[in-house]
Structure formats: C-alpha cells, structure tokens
Amino acid sequence: MPRAAGRPLRADAQRNRDKILSAAVRVFAEDGLDAHLERIAKEVGVGSGTLYRNFPTREVLIEAAYRNELSKLRDVAPQLLESMPPEGRCASGWAASSITRPPNSAWPTRCALWWNPAPILTPAARR
C-alpha cells in the first residue's frame, strides 16, 4: 500500500530504504547497472516487494542511489575543503561547487587568490 504524500516513513521503513540505497550503490558498482535487483533485496534482507514498493523501476532506484550519493558528498564537501591545504582547495572546491550549486564563474578568481604558483617557480623560470 503506497504511503500518503508528505507523510514520513516509519523508522523501520526508512532504515530499509537507506539500506537498499547503500546496497544498490555497492551492487551497481560491482555488477553494473544491469545487476539483478533481487541481489540487492537479498543483501539487505528484505523481500523484492519492499524494494519495488520503494523503487518501482530500475531507473527510479538508480536515480535515487545516485542522488543519495551526491547528497552525502554535498554534506561532507565543506569539511573536506576546510581540511585541505589552500592549493588543493582550488580544484576540489570547484568540483564541490558544481555539485552543491550552479556553476560559479568566481572559482577561477578564487583559485588565483588561494594559490599563487609564482613562489614555487625557480628563479630561472621567473625570468
């Protein structure tokens, strides 16, 4: 029976959904996007009915797994960027920004301000 729109999942149903998404990422990474969905259900310990109730088609499951992984990356990106040295933030910051918000033309400027390659050039190369 489908749940009413806007109504949150029960805690156990949410745990099953989260486990299905995690297993889907693992199985798709190992076997490709044509992997047997029954394997995902079996790994999680749920019936195929539970899997299909949450994800009616393969495409819906693939998209949900992809979005879930992007969401995890988006959530940790700021902490990862803060832990990196300034020269590493340039490329990583640009990549994270493309996930967390629309493209931003300010990144090249920020990169130039964060990392000035001139100090690492040898005196002969500066001439």
Secondary structure, DSSP 8 states (H G I E B T S, - for coil): ----TT----HHHHHHHHHHHHHHHHHHHHH-TT--HHHHHHHHT--HHHHHHH-SSHHHHHHHHHHHHHHHHHHHHHHHHHHS-HHHHHHHHHHHHHHHSS--TTHHHHHHHH--SGGGS-HHHH-
